[in-house]
Amino acid sequence: MDRELYLPQEWADDPARREKAKVPEEVIFATKPQLAQRMLERAFSAGVPMAWVTGDTVYGSDPGLRQSLQERRQPYVLAVAKDERLSWEQGRIRAQTLARRLPALAWQTLSCGNGAKGPRLYDWARLALDAPEQAGFNFWLLVRRSLCDASECAYYLVFAPQQTPLATLVSVAGTRWSIEVCFENAKGEVGLDQ
């Protein structure tokens, strides 16, 4: 639907390399979350309907991107690293530490979509985070845990309407899988890995 050229810092700072690759002068270094924010702004301005925004840890760990989405009241499920510090009890605590505090009853086995071998089942739990009330929206830590190895977890920061069911958050988190499959296929089919 949209695209931006990611130009690594070392390319942006190398005039000879830029000239050889015919990189336009107006293209300057920007982080991937900054590029994503530009594309999202264009989509919002064009009236593109979107129920959710989701992304990997590169995007989830960027406070500027998250803040811009919150200001628009745009729900998101963004992956974060296990050591991402989140608001909890008037302090900041790592996502992994918060996940360890979840009681056994907090976990539910749910599918985040179908894979090549059927439903992609994991244990899922969420925990409301300490954050300023945002008129009908909550912040949660969403945790995905492997059914085979309880130490294998993924973490997501969520901004969503208060009544959003856990199953909906799981479904949104699972949509990233189709993007990863698309990239993997494109690497082989059209040489994106070259």
Secondary structure by P-SEA (a helix, b strand, c coil): ccccccccccccccaaaaaaaccccccccccaaaaaaaaaaaaaaaccccccccccccccccaaaaaaaaaaccccbbbbccccccccccbbbbaaaaaaacccccbbbbbccccccccbbbbbbbbbccccccccbbbbbbbbbbccccccbbbbbbbccccccaaaaaaaaacaaaaaaaaaaaaaaccccc
